[in-house]
Amino acid sequence: YPILNSIRLILLAAWLGAALFFGAVVAPAAFSVLRSFDLPNANEIAGTIVTRSLSVVNISGLIIGLFLLLTYFLQKGSKGKVASILEICSIVLILLSTSVGHWLIAARMRALRAAMILPIDQVRLGDPRRVEFNSLHGYSVNALGLAMIAALITIVLVSRKLHNRSPGAEGS
């Protein structure tokens, strides 16, 4: 189903682009711009913007991942056992990373921010809740990065399928 693979490829590329834009532009810009105004709670405001944006990235990654998994099984006899296993593993990694990022890591970070009562900017750096929050932030970055790498691998694999099945391609 070349049309189905084209749709899969477009969705993956769009999600990867959104995730990359979020990580490289949105998050750093939110913190940089708000800090430039010397607001006493700049990090709290920027964190709220970033959390809401990341939520959209993670949930859309999960939805696209589910679509990719379901449509994977609709394909007729995929060529290459290693490529098939790698594609399934990559899709599952997207699903797991975005799910863990959203429902475990981000949820715990939100709970910690609420437990701090004060805006995070006013909580001392050595406070155990802030230390845990900072640690979870690292895990959140890693989870999104892992999902992005898995998406890139899946894009390559789906592109190869399209190329191998296109008219004029060798072995068609």
N, C-alpha and C positions, 0 to 999 in steps of 0.2 A: 504494500500500500504506500506508494510514493507520496501521495497527498497527505496521508496521516503522518508520515515521517517529516514532511515539510512543516506541518503544523507543530509537531513535537519540537522541531529545531527552532522555529520562530519563538515559541513559548520559552524554551530554555534560554535562547539568546537574549530575549527581552528581560527575563528574570535576572540573568547574570549581569546584564547591563545595569539594571536597577540596583542590584546589590553592590556592584562596583561603584556606581555613582553615590549611593548612600555612604559607603565606607570611605571613599576618597574625597567626597565633596560635602555632602549634607552634614555628617557628624562633625568633622573638623570646622566647617564654616559656622555652624550653630554655636559651638563653644567659643571660637575666635571672635565672632561678631559681638556676642553678648558680653564677653569679658572685656572687650574694648570700651564698653560703656561704664566700666568700673561699678557695675551693679553688685550689691552685697550678696545677691543670690543668683548670680549669673550661671553658675554650674547647675543649680537646681532647675532653672528655666530651660537651659540648653539640654539637660538630661531628659526633661519631660518631652521636648521636641524630638530628640533622638529616640527615646523609648517608643513613642507613638509611630515614628517612621519605621523603626526596626520591626515593630509588630506587623506592619503591612508587608515588609520584605519577607519575614519569616512565614507568615500565614500564606502568602501567595506562593512561596517556595514549597510549602507543604501541599497546597492544592495542585500546583503544577506537577510536583513529584508523584502525587496519587494518579493524576492523569497519565503521566509517563509510564507508570507501573501498569496501569490497566491497559493502555494501548500497546504496551510491549507484548502482551500475551495475544493480541489480535493479529500480530504479524505472522505471515506464513513462513515456516522453516527458515529462521535466520541462519545466515551462513557464519561459520566460525564459532566454535564452542567457546574459545577463550574470550572472544569479543562479546559474546552473549553474556557470559558470566560477569565480565567486567562491567557491562552496561547495567545489568541488574544490581550489582554491588554499588555502582555509582548512584543509581536512582535511590536505592535504600539509604545510602549515606546522605543524600540530599534530604530525604524524609526524616531521618533520625536527627540530623544536625539542626534543621529548622525547627523540628518539634521540641527537642531538648532546649534549644536556644530560646524558644518562646515560652513553653509551658513549665520549664524547670528553672533555667538560669534567670531569665527576665522576671519571672514571677517572684523568685526569691529576692532579686534586687529591688523590686517594687515593695515587697514586704519589709525589707531592711530600711528602705527610705521612709516608709510610714512609721516604723519603730523608732527612728531617730528623732521624730517629732519636729526638730529644728530642720531648716534647709541644710542640705549636705555640706554647703560651704561653711556653716557655723559649727559643724561637728569636728572635734579635734581629730587630727590624722591618726593618732594612736588608739582611738576608740575601736573596740573589737568589731562593732557593726560596720564601721567605715572600712576597716581592714578587710573584712569579709566581702563587702561591697566591691572594693577595688580588685580583689581576687576574682570575684565573679565576672567583673567587667572583662578581665583577661580571657576567661573561659568563653564569654559571649563572642568576643572578637575571633577566637579560635574556631568556635562552632560555625560562625558565618563564613570564615575563610575556608574551612573544610567543605562546606556546602558549595562554595564557589568553585573550588578545585574539582569537586565531583561533577558539578554542572559542566565545566569545561571539558572534562573527560567524556561525558555523555554527549556533548555537542560534537566532538571529534568522531565518536563511534556512530552516531546517527548520520552525520555528514558522509561518512564512508559508505553507509548503507545506501544513501541517496545517490552517491556518485557511482557505486557499483551497479545500481539498477537503472541508471539513466540510459537513454538510447545512445548507442555508439560506444558505451563503456565496454571494456573488455569483459568477456564472460557473461554478457547479457543474453 
